[in-house]
Amino acid sequence: ALASALLICAGLFLRSLVNVSHVALGVQADNLVAFSLSPGRSGYDTTRCALLFRRVHDELARLPGVTGVTASAVPLLAGINLGRPVQVQGFHTGPDIDNHSYYDRVGAGYFATLGIPLLAGREFTASDVAGAPRVAVVNQAFAKKFHLGGDAVGKFMSDGSNDSLNIEIVGLVQDAKYSEVKDPVPPQFFLPWPQDASVGTLTFYV
């Protein structure tokens, strides 16, 4: 009886594994290596964290055979997510209107490195740093939810409940899985991690 129960569980697990393997992730995971660094947990202040992250990026980019290096504050498909209410140009909010979106802070070349197609505008570059104009990239689900359609690029938003709309949307990307393989792709906006001084952990993708 115990052996039969174990075989049934193993069969169900294998069937789930096969089903998951056929899910379209929206990212190219072949030949991709990922690892995380958390210098903030070792006493690094935000300035030292940023310096270390840039040094790691530059050293990895110099390795033979490496074609792309980027990073994100939320590790991809790790069951972790961040979300907050947003204000978007042309989208009217109210007490009963859902204006929540998930988000991530990512590095330059994030979408190219992960093979996420850019549909309009541009992705982040090395010039999107602290002190530069604040910018964001959004996915298709975000554009649909906030009624941006194909005209997301050039619109403005805020990443909180305030209505300052001080972030320009500079890119629109194709939907890709976020924290879970089986869940539908949620509305997402992406910010350049160098524009946020609080980042103490990054996951690198090489």
C-alpha positions in Angstrom: 0.0 0.0 0.0 2.9 2.4 0.8 4.6 1.6 -2.4 1.4 2.2 -4.4 0.9 5.6 -2.7 4.5 6.6 -3.5 4.1 5.5 -7.1 0.9 7.6 -7.5 2.6 10.6 -6.0 5.6 10.1 -8.3 3.3 9.8 -11.3 1.5 13.0 -10.4 4.8 14.9 -9.9 6.1 13.7 -13.2 2.9 14.8 -15.0 3.1 18.2 -13.3 6.7 18.5 -14.3 5.9 17.7 -17.9 3.0 20.3 -17.9 5.3 23.0 -16.5 8.0 22.3 -19.0 5.6 23.1 -21.8 4.6 26.5 -20.4 5.8 29.5 -22.4 7.9 31.6 -20.1 8.5 34.5 -22.4 12.3 34.4 -21.5 15.2 32.5 -23.1 16.7 30.4 -20.3 19.2 28.5 -22.5 22.8 29.2 -21.7 21.8 31.5 -18.8 23.5 31.4 -15.4 21.9 33.2 -12.4 23.2 33.9 -8.9 22.3 36.4 -6.2 24.5 38.8 -4.1 23.3 40.4 -0.8 26.1 42.6 0.4 23.6 44.6 2.4 23.2 41.7 4.7 27.0 41.8 5.4 27.0 45.4 6.6 27.6 47.1 3.2 25.9 50.5 3.1 24.0 51.5 -0.1 27.0 53.3 -1.7 29.3 50.2 -1.2 26.5 47.9 -2.5 26.2 50.0 -5.7 30.0 50.0 -6.2 30.2 46.2 -5.7 27.3 45.6 -8.1 28.9 47.6 -10.8 32.3 46.0 -10.3 30.7 42.5 -10.5 28.8 43.5 -13.7 32.0 44.8 -15.4 34.1 41.8 -14.4 31.4 39.4 -15.7 31.1 41.3 -18.9 34.8 40.8 -19.6 34.7 37.0 -19.3 35.3 35.1 -22.6 32.1 33.9 -24.2 29.8 36.1 -22.2 27.3 37.9 -24.5 25.2 39.7 -21.9 25.1 40.6 -18.2 22.3 42.2 -16.3 20.6 42.0 -12.9 17.3 42.4 -11.1 16.2 43.0 -7.5 13.4 40.4 -7.7 14.8 37.0 -8.8 13.0 35.6 -11.8 10.5 32.7 -11.2 11.5 32.4 -7.5 8.0 32.9 -6.0 9.0 36.4 -4.9 7.1 39.5 -6.0 6.8 43.2 -5.2 3.7 45.3 -5.9 2.3 48.7 -5.2 -0.4 51.1 -6.4 0.5 53.4 -9.3 -0.7 56.5 -11.0 -0.7 56.5 -14.8 -1.3 59.4 -17.2 -4.8 59.2 -18.5 -6.0 56.5 -16.1 -8.5 57.8 -13.6 -8.3 56.2 -10.1 -10.9 56.0 -7.3 -11.8 54.1 -4.2 -13.2 51.1 -6.1 -10.6 51.1 -9.0 -7.7 48.7 -9.0 -4.5 50.5 -9.7 -2.1 47.9 -8.4 0.9 46.7 -10.4 3.8 44.4 -9.8 7.3 45.8 -10.4 11.0 45.0 -10.5 14.2 47.0 -10.5 16.5 45.8 -13.2 19.8 46.6 -14.9 20.8 47.8 -18.3 20.3 45.2 -21.1 17.9 43.2 -18.9 15.4 42.4 -21.7 18.0 41.7 -24.3 19.9 39.4 -22.0 16.8 37.4 -21.1 15.4 37.4 -24.6 12.3 39.4 -23.8 11.2 41.2 -27.0 11.1 45.0 -26.9 7.9 46.1 -28.7 8.3 49.8 -28.6 10.8 52.5 -27.3 14.0 51.5 -25.6 15.2 49.5 -22.7 17.5 50.8 -19.9 21.0 51.8 -20.6 24.1 52.7 -18.5 23.0 56.3 -18.5 19.8 55.6 -16.5 21.4 56.3 -13.1 20.7 58.4 -10.0 20.3 62.0 -10.9 19.1 61.2 -14.5 15.4 61.6 -15.4 13.4 58.8 -13.9 12.3 56.2 -16.5 10.3 53.0 -16.6 9.6 50.1 -19.0 6.1 48.4 -18.9 4.8 45.1 -20.1 1.8 44.4 -22.3 -0.4 43.5 -19.3 0.4 46.8 -17.7 -0.4 48.7 -20.9 -3.7 46.8 -21.2 -4.8 47.3 -17.6 -4.0 51.1 -17.6 -5.5 51.6 -21.1 -2.3 52.6 -22.7 -2.6 50.3 -25.7 0.3 50.6 -28.1 1.0 54.2 -27.0 2.6 53.5 -23.7 6.0 55.1 -24.7 6.1 58.7 -23.8 3.4 58.6 -21.1 4.2 59.4 -17.5 3.5 57.5 -14.3 4.3 57.4 -10.6 5.4 54.4 -8.5 3.2 55.2 -5.5 -0.1 56.7 -4.5 1.1 60.3 -5.2 0.1 61.9 -8.5 3.4 63.6 -9.4 3.8 61.4 -12.5 7.5 62.0 -12.5 8.5 58.8 -14.3 8.5 58.6 -18.1 7.6 55.3 -19.7 10.4 54.8 -22.3 9.7 51.2 -23.4 7.1 48.5 -23.9 8.0 44.8 -23.7 6.3 41.6 -24.4 4.7 39.8 -21.4 7.0 37.3 -19.6 6.5 35.2 -16.5 7.3 37.0 -13.2 7.3 35.1 -9.9 5.4 31.9 -10.8 5.4 29.6 -13.8 1.7 28.7 -13.7 0.3 32.1 -12.8 -0.9 34.4 -15.6 1.5 37.2 -16.4 0.6 40.2 -14.2 0.8 43.9 -15.0 4.4 44.9 -14.5 6.6 48.0 -14.6 10.4 48.0 -14.4 12.7 50.6 -13.0 16.5 50.9 -13.4 18.1 49.7 -10.1 20.8 52.3 -10.3 18.1 55.0 -9.7 17.2 53.4 -6.4 19.7 53.9 -3.6 18.0 51.3 -1.3 18.9 48.2 -3.4 21.0 45.8 -1.2 20.4 42.5 -3.1 20.6 41.7 -6.8 20.3 38.6 -8.8 22.7 38.6 -11.8 22.0 36.9 -15.1 24.9 36.0 -17.4 
